Amino acid sequence: MFSNKSEIRAVLKEKLAGITKPIYEDYSYKIARQLYETEEWKYSKVVGITISKQPEVDTYQIIRKAWEEGKTVVVPKCHPKDKSLIFRTLTKFSQLESVYYGLYEPIETQTDAVDPNEIALLIVPGLGYTPQGYRLGFGGGYYDRFLAQYSGSTLSLAFHEQIIPHFPIEEYDLPVAKIITPNQIVLTK
C-alpha cells in the first residue's frame, strides 16, 4: 500500500480529477439527498459546512437547502497563524470572498462568529476516508484542531473514490460518526 499521507493525497487527487462533470453532479445530488434524510440533519438548527471547491462534494446545494429549511449555516474562516478555524454565520453567498488557493471564506466584517458549542452538526471535509471514519485532510490540520474540542455530531460527504481501506492514523486523528456516499451511509462508530 502507500507509505505516507502525501502519496495517498496525490493518488486521491488524481482519482477525483477523473470524475466527469455529469458524474460529479449526479453523485453530489445523491449524497445531498441522503444527508437530508439523516436524523442529524433533520434535528440540527445550526449546521457547520465548508464552501466546496471541485472535486469536493458540492456543498452549495446543501447550503441552499439549509436556508430553505430555516437552518443557520456557519462556514469556517481559517486563521493560518495558529491554524485555527472560526465558524461564521453565512446568510447569502455574497458574504464570501476568495482567499488563498481559490477557497471561499466568510468576509469577517459581514458575518458573525459562532461559538463552537452552538454547532449541532459539523459536516467535515476531507480528501480520503477509512471505513472507520478516519479522514485524510488536505494537510493543514485545521479540522483536527477544531474536532479535538468539538462535541456535536460529525459526518462527512464522500465519493466512492475517496473511501480507502486504511492509511497511517496519528494519535490526534478523530473519526467522524458517518460517511455519506452516493449510495450508502457508512456508520463508523
C-alpha positions as protocol buffer text, in pm:
chain_id: "A"
residue {
  index: 1
  type: MET
  ca { x: 0 y: 0 z: 0 }
}
residue {
  index: 2
  type: PHE
  ca { x: 110 y: 360 z: 49 }
}
residue {
  index: 3
  type: SER
  ca { x: 391 y: 454 z: 281 }
}
residue {
  index: 4
  type: ASN
  ca { x: 282 y: 807 z: 365 }
}
residue {
  index: 5
  type: LYS
  ca { x: -8 y: 1050 z: 355 }
}
residue {
  index: 6
  type: SER
  ca { x: 149 y: 1263 z: 81 }
}
residue {
  index: 7
  type: GLU
  ca { x: 143 y: 970 z: -162 }
}
residue {
  index: 8
  type: ILE
  ca { x: -216 y: 892 z: -71 }
}
residue {
  index: 9
  type: ARG
  ca { x: -319 y: 1256 z: -121 }
}
residue {
  index: 10
  type: ALA
  ca { x: -160 y: 1258 z: -469 }
}
residue {
  index: 11
  type: VAL
  ca { x: -339 y: 936 z: -571 }
}
residue {
  index: 12
  type: LEU
  ca { x: -675 y: 1057 z: -437 }
}
residue {
  index: 13
  type: LYS
  ca { x: -644 y: 1394 z: -612 }
}
residue {
  index: 14
  type: GLU
  ca { x: -572 y: 1212 z: -938 }
}
residue {
  index: 15
  type: LYS
  ca { x: -875 y: 981 z: -891 }
}
residue {
  index: 16
  type: LEU
  ca { x: -1103 y: 1275 z: -812 }
}
residue {
  index: 17
  type: ALA
  ca { x: -976 y: 1472 z: -1112 }
}
residue {
  index: 18
  type: GLY
  ca { x: -1102 y: 1187 z: -1330 }
}
residue {
  index: 19
  type: ILE
  ca { x: -1465 y: 1232 z: -1223 }
}
residue {
  index: 20
  type: THR
  ca { x: -1656 y: 1390 z: -1512 }
}
residue {
  index: 21
  type: LYS
  ca { x: -1886 y: 1687 z: -1455 }
}
residue {
  index: 22
  type: PRO
  ca { x: -2208 y: 1483 z: -1512 }
}
residue {
  index: 23
  type: ILE
  ca { x: -2095 y: 1214 z: -1266 }
}
residue {
  index: 24
  type: TYR
  ca { x: -1982 y: 1481 z: -1017 }
}
residue {
  index: 25
  type: GLU
  ca { x: -2326 y: 1645 z: -1033 }
}
residue {
  index: 26
  type: ASP
  ca { x: -2509 y: 1312 z: -1009 }
}
residue {
  index: 27
  type: TYR
  ca { x: -2305 y: 1189 z: -711 }
}
residue {
  index: 28
  type: SER
  ca { x: -2324 y: 1524 z: -530 }
}
residue {
  index: 29
  type: TYR
  ca { x: -2703 y: 1527 z: -571 }
}
residue {
  index: 30
  type: LYS
  ca { x: -2739 y: 1169 z: -443 }
}
residue {
  index: 31
  type: ILE
  ca { x: -2515 y: 1241 z: -143 }
}
residue {
  index: 32
  type: ALA
  ca { x: -2714 y: 1554 z: -56 }
}
residue {
  index: 33
  type: ARG
  ca { x: -3045 y: 1364 z: -80 }
}
residue {
  index: 34
  type: GLN
  ca { x: -2916 y: 1103 z: 166 }
}
residue {
  index: 35
  type: LEU
  ca { x: -2787 y: 1373 z: 400 }
}
residue {
  index: 36
  type: TYR
  ca { x: -3134 y: 1533 z: 421 }
}
residue {
  index: 37
  type: GLU
  ca { x: -3278 y: 1201 z: 545 }
}
residue {
  index: 38
  type: THR
  ca { x: -3040 y: 1168 z: 841 }
}
residue {
  index: 39
  type: GLU
  ca { x: -3152 y: 1240 z: 1196 }
}
residue {
  index: 40
  type: GLU
  ca { x: -2851 y: 1470 z: 1237 }
}
residue {
  index: 41
  type: TRP
  ca { x: -2967 y: 1691 z: 951 }
}
residue {
  index: 42
  type: LYS
  ca { x: -3335 y: 1688 z: 1045 }
}
residue {
  index: 43
  type: TYR
  ca { x: -3278 y: 1792 z: 1406 }
}
residue {
  index: 44
  type: SER
  ca { x: -2986 y: 2034 z: 1367 }
}
residue {
  index: 45
  type: LYS
  ca { x: -3070 y: 2402 z: 1376 }
}
residue {
  index: 46
  type: VAL
  ca { x: -2708 y: 2513 z: 1322 }
}
residue {
  index: 47
  type: VAL
  ca { x: -2501 y: 2336 z: 1055 }
}
residue {
  index: 48
  type: GLY
  ca { x: -2127 y: 2387 z: 1007 }
}
residue {
  index: 49
  type: ILE
  ca { x: -2013 y: 2324 z: 649 }
}
residue {
  index: 50
  type: THR
  ca { x: -1732 y: 2428 z: 417 }
}
residue {
  index: 51
  type: ILE
  ca { x: -1770 y: 2606 z: 87 }
}
residue {
  index: 52
  type: SER
  ca { x: -1679 y: 2330 z: -157 }
}
residue {
  index: 53
  type: LYS
  ca { x: -1427 y: 2352 z: -433 }
}
residue {
  index: 54
  type: GLN
  ca { x: -1439 y: 2087 z: -702 }
}
residue {
  index: 55
  type: PRO
  ca { x: -1358 y: 1796 z: -674 }
}
residue {
  index: 56
  type: GLU
  ca { x: -1511 y: 1806 z: -323 }
}
residue {
  index: 57
  type: VAL
  ca { x: -1879 y: 1709 z: -296 }
}
residue {
  index: 58
  type: ASP
  ca { x: -2086 y: 2016 z: -390 }
}
residue {
  index: 59
  type: THR
  ca { x: -2197 y: 2198 z: -75 }
}
residue {
  index: 60
  type: TYR
  ca { x: -2367 y: 2497 z: -241 }
}
residue {
  index: 61
  type: GLN
  ca { x: -2689 y: 2298 z: -294 }
}
residue {
  index: 62
  type: ILE
  ca { x: -2674 y: 2179 z: 69 }
}
residue {
  index: 63
  type: ILE
  ca { x: -2634 y: 2534 z: 195 }
}
residue {
  index: 64
  type: ARG
  ca { x: -2933 y: 2648 z: -12 }
}
residue {
  index: 65
  type: LYS
  ca { x: -3142 y: 2362 z: 127 }
}
residue {
  index: 66
  type: ALA
  ca { x: -3041 y: 2453 z: 484 }
}
residue {
  index: 67
  type: TRP
  ca { x: -3151 y: 2813 z: 426 }
}
residue {
  index: 68
  type: GLU
  ca { x: -3482 y: 2693 z: 276 }
}
residue {
  index: 69
  type: GLU
  ca { x: -3540 y: 2485 z: 590 }
}
residue {
  index: 70
  type: GLY
  ca { x: -3464 y: 2779 z: 820 }
}
residue {
  index: 71
  type: LYS
  ca { x: -3135 y: 2640 z: 948 }
}
residue {
  index: 72
  type: THR
  ca { x: -2843 y: 2861 z: 1045 }
}
residue {
  index: 73
  type: VAL
  ca { x: -2542 y: 2793 z: 822 }
}
residue {
  index: 74
  type: VAL
  ca { x: -2196 y: 2855 z: 959 }
}
residue {
  index: 75
  type: VAL
  ca { x: -1880 y: 2831 z: 750 }
}
residue {
  index: 76
  type: PRO
  ca { x: -1515 y: 2828 z: 854 }
}
residue {
  index: 77
  type: LYS
  ca { x: -1266 y: 3111 z: 842 }
}
residue {
  index: 78
  type: CYS
  ca { x: -908 y: 2983 z: 860 }
}
residue {
  index: 79
  type: HIS
  ca { x: -651 y: 3162 z: 1071 }
}
residue {
  index: 80
  type: PRO
  ca { x: -313 y: 3044 z: 935 }
}
residue {
  index: 81
  type: LYS
  ca { x: -109 y: 3193 z: 1219 }
}
residue {
  index: 82
  type: ASP
  ca { x: -235 y: 2935 z: 1470 }
}
residue {
  index: 83
  type: LYS
  ca { x: -404 y: 2700 z: 1218 }
}
residue {
  index: 84
  type: SER
  ca { x: -743 y: 2752 z: 1384 }
}
residue {
  index: 85
  type: LEU
  ca { x: -1096 y: 2768 z: 1246 }
}
residue {
  index: 86
  type: ILE
  ca { x: -1360 y: 3020 z: 1348 }
}
residue {
  index: 87
  type: PHE
  ca { x: -1708 y: 2945 z: 1215 }
}
residue {
  index: 88
  type: ARG
  ca { x: -1911 y: 3244 z: 1099 }
}
residue {
  index: 89
  type: THR
  ca { x: -2280 y: 3274 z: 1009 }
}
residue {
  index: 90
  type: LEU
  ca { x: -2350 y: 3284 z: 635 }
}
residue {
  index: 91
  type: THR
  ca { x: -2684 y: 3422 z: 517 }
}
residue {
  index: 92
  type: LYS
  ca { x: -2600 y: 3479 z: 148 }
}
residue {
  index: 93
  type: PHE
  ca { x: -2323 y: 3375 z: -88 }
}
residue {
  index: 94
  type: SER
  ca { x: -2219 y: 3737 z: -145 }
}
residue {
  index: 95
  type: GLN
  ca { x: -2074 y: 3728 z: 210 }
}
residue {
  index: 96
  type: LEU
  ca { x: -1788 y: 3515 z: 77 }
}
residue {
  index: 97
  type: GLU
  ca { x: -1450 y: 3622 z: -55 }
}
residue {
  index: 98
  type: SER
  ca { x: -1181 y: 3429 z: -237 }
}
residue {
  index: 99
  type: VAL
  ca { x: -876 y: 3367 z: -20 }
}
residue {
  index: 100
  type: TYR
  ca { x: -564 y: 3154 z: -75 }
}
residue {
  index: 101
  type: TYR
  ca { x: -580 y: 2856 z: -315 }
}
residue {
  index: 102
  type: GLY
  ca { x: -908 y: 2988 z: -458 }
}
residue {
  index: 103
  type: LEU
  ca { x: -1101 y: 2886 z: -147 }
}
residue {
  index: 104
  type: TYR
  ca { x: -1401 y: 3090 z: -38 }
}
residue {
  index: 105
  type: GLU
  ca { x: -1436 y: 3206 z: 321 }
}
residue {
  index: 106
  type: PRO
  ca { x: -1675 y: 3440 z: 504 }
}
residue {
  index: 107
  type: ILE
  ca { x: -1600 y: 3812 z: 500 }
}
residue {
  index: 108
  type: GLU
  ca { x: -1541 y: 3894 z: 865 }
}
residue {
  index: 109
  type: THR
  ca { x: -1699 y: 4241 z: 851 }
}
residue {
  index: 110
  type: GLN
  ca { x: -2023 y: 4094 z: 709 }
}
residue {
  index: 111
  type: THR
  ca { x: -2057 y: 3782 z: 925 }
}
residue {
  index: 112
  type: ASP
  ca { x: -2073 y: 3696 z: 1293 }
}
residue {
  index: 113
  type: ALA
  ca { x: -1856 y: 3443 z: 1474 }
}
residue {
  index: 114
  type: VAL
  ca { x: -2039 y: 3149 z: 1631 }
}
residue {
  index: 115
  type: ASP
  ca { x: -1946 y: 2961 z: 1947 }
}
residue {
  index: 116
  type: PRO
  ca { x: -1849 y: 2602 z: 1851 }
}
residue {
  index: 117
  type: ASN
  ca { x: -2093 y: 2470 z: 2113 }
}
residue {
  index: 118
  type: GLU
  ca { x: -2381 y: 2615 z: 1909 }
}
residue {
  index: 119
  type: ILE
  ca { x: -2297 y: 2399 z: 1604 }
}
residue {
  index: 120
  type: ALA
  ca { x: -2522 y: 2092 z: 1624 }
}
residue {
  index: 121
  type: LEU
  ca { x: -2393 y: 1925 z: 1306 }
}
residue {
  index: 122
  type: LEU
  ca { x: -2048 y: 1964 z: 1157 }
}
residue {
  index: 123
  type: ILE
  ca { x: -2000 y: 1837 z: 802 }
}
residue {
  index: 124
  type: VAL
  ca { x: -1628 y: 1766 z: 800 }
}
residue {
  index: 125
  type: PRO
  ca { x: -1437 y: 1789 z: 471 }
}
residue {
  index: 126
  type: GLY
  ca { x: -1160 y: 1555 z: 368 }
}
residue {
  index: 127
  type: LEU
  ca { x: -971 y: 1409 z: 79 }
}
residue {
  index: 128
  type: GLY
  ca { x: -996 y: 1045 z: 185 }
}
residue {
  index: 129
  type: TYR
  ca { x: -1168 y: 833 z: 450 }
}
residue {
  index: 130
  type: THR
  ca { x: -1133 y: 490 z: 601 }
}
residue {
  index: 131
  type: PRO
  ca { x: -1450 y: 285 z: 659 }
}
residue {
  index: 132
  type: GLN
  ca { x: -1391 y: 353 z: 1031 }
}
residue {
  index: 133
  type: GLY
  ca { x: -1439 y: 727 z: 976 }
}
residue {
  index: 134
  type: TYR
  ca { x: -1080 y: 844 z: 995 }
}
residue {
  index: 135
  type: ARG
  ca { x: -1016 y: 1121 z: 748 }
}
residue {
  index: 136
  type: LEU
  ca { x: -723 y: 1235 z: 549 }
}
residue {
  index: 137
  type: GLY
  ca { x: -746 y: 1611 z: 526 }
}
residue {
  index: 138
  type: PHE
  ca { x: -574 y: 1845 z: 287 }
}
residue {
  index: 139
  type: GLY
  ca { x: -271 y: 1874 z: 511 }
}
residue {
  index: 140
  type: GLY
  ca { x: -328 y: 2186 z: 722 }
}
residue {
  index: 141
  type: GLY
  ca { x: -454 y: 2023 z: 1041 }
}
residue {
  index: 142
  type: TYR
  ca { x: -725 y: 2288 z: 1089 }
}
residue {
  index: 143
  type: TYR
  ca { x: -1010 y: 2042 z: 1137 }
}
residue {
  index: 144
  type: ASP
  ca { x: -805 y: 1810 z: 1359 }
}
residue {
  index: 145
  type: ARG
  ca { x: -753 y: 2100 z: 1599 }
}
residue {
  index: 146
  type: PHE
  ca { x: -1118 y: 2204 z: 1584 }
}
residue {
  index: 147
  type: LEU
  ca { x: -1254 y: 1850 z: 1631 }
}
residue {
  index: 148
  type: ALA
  ca { x: -1043 y: 1799 z: 1942 }
}
residue {
  index: 149
  type: GLN
  ca { x: -1270 y: 2049 z: 2122 }
}
residue {
  index: 150
  type: TYR
  ca { x: -1596 y: 1988 z: 1936 }
}
residue {
  index: 151
  type: SER
  ca { x: -1871 y: 1776 z: 2094 }
}
residue {
  index: 152
  type: GLY
  ca { x: -2158 y: 1789 z: 1841 }
}
residue {
  index: 153
  type: SER
  ca { x: -2246 y: 1546 z: 1561 }
}
residue {
  index: 154
  type: THR
  ca { x: -1998 y: 1487 z: 1280 }
}
residue {
  index: 155
  type: LEU
  ca { x: -2030 y: 1338 z: 937 }
}
residue {
  index: 156
  type: SER
  ca { x: -1855 y: 1360 z: 603 }
}
residue {
  index: 157
  type: LEU
  ca { x: -1965 y: 1356 z: 241 }
}
residue {
  index: 158
  type: ALA
  ca { x: -1758 y: 1146 z: 3 }
}
residue {
  index: 159
  type: PHE
  ca { x: -1743 y: 993 z: -342 }
}
residue {
  index: 160
  type: HIS
  ca { x: -1667 y: 619 z: -361 }
}
residue {
  index: 161
  type: GLU
  ca { x: -1319 y: 707 z: -486 }
}
residue {
  index: 162
  type: GLN
  ca { x: -1242 y: 872 z: -151 }
}
residue {
  index: 163
  type: ILE
  ca { x: -1301 y: 562 z: 63 }
}
residue {
  index: 164
  type: ILE
  ca { x: -976 y: 373 z: 110 }
}
residue {
  index: 165
  type: PRO
  ca { x: -909 y: 66 z: 328 }
}
residue {
  index: 166
  type: HIS
  ca { x: -651 y: 232 z: 555 }
}
residue {
  index: 167
  type: PHE
  ca { x: -382 y: 494 z: 589 }
}
residue {
  index: 168
  type: PRO
  ca { x: -149 y: 591 z: 873 }
}
residue {
  index: 169
  type: ILE
  ca { x: -355 y: 715 z: 1169 }
}
residue {
  index: 170
  type: GLU
  ca { x: -196 y: 971 z: 1401 }
}
residue {
  index: 171
  type: GLU
  ca { x: -278 y: 998 z: 1772 }
}
residue {
  index: 172
  type: TYR
  ca { x: -465 y: 1327 z: 1717 }
}
residue {
  index: 173
  type: ASP
  ca { x: -683 y: 1193 z: 1431 }
}
residue {
  index: 174
  type: LEU
  ca { x: -1050 y: 1175 z: 1528 }
}
residue {
  index: 175
  type: PRO
  ca { x: -1308 y: 982 z: 1323 }
}
residue {
  index: 176
  type: VAL
  ca { x: -1639 y: 1120 z: 1201 }
}
residue {
  index: 177
  type: ALA
  ca { x: -1954 y: 930 z: 1303 }
}
residue {
  index: 178
  type: LYS
  ca { x: -2089 y: 879 z: 949 }
}
residue {
  index: 179
  type: ILE
  ca { x: -1971 y: 898 z: 591 }
}
residue {
  index: 180
  type: ILE
  ca { x: -2235 y: 959 z: 326 }
}
residue {
  index: 181
  type: THR
  ca { x: -2154 y: 831 z: -25 }
}
residue {
  index: 182
  type: PRO
  ca { x: -2378 y: 836 z: -334 }
}
residue {
  index: 183
  type: ASN
  ca { x: -2547 y: 510 z: -238 }
}
residue {
  index: 184
  type: GLN
  ca { x: -2478 y: 434 z: 125 }
}
residue {
  index: 185
  type: ILE
  ca { x: -2432 y: 577 z: 470 }
}
residue {
  index: 186
  type: VAL
  ca { x: -2131 y: 427 z: 643 }
}
residue {
  index: 187
  type: LEU
  ca { x: -2176 y: 417 z: 1022 }
}
residue {
  index: 188
  type: THR
  ca { x: -1828 y: 435 z: 1165 }
}
residue {
  index: 189
  type: LYS
  ca { x: -1883 y: 402 z: 1539 }
}
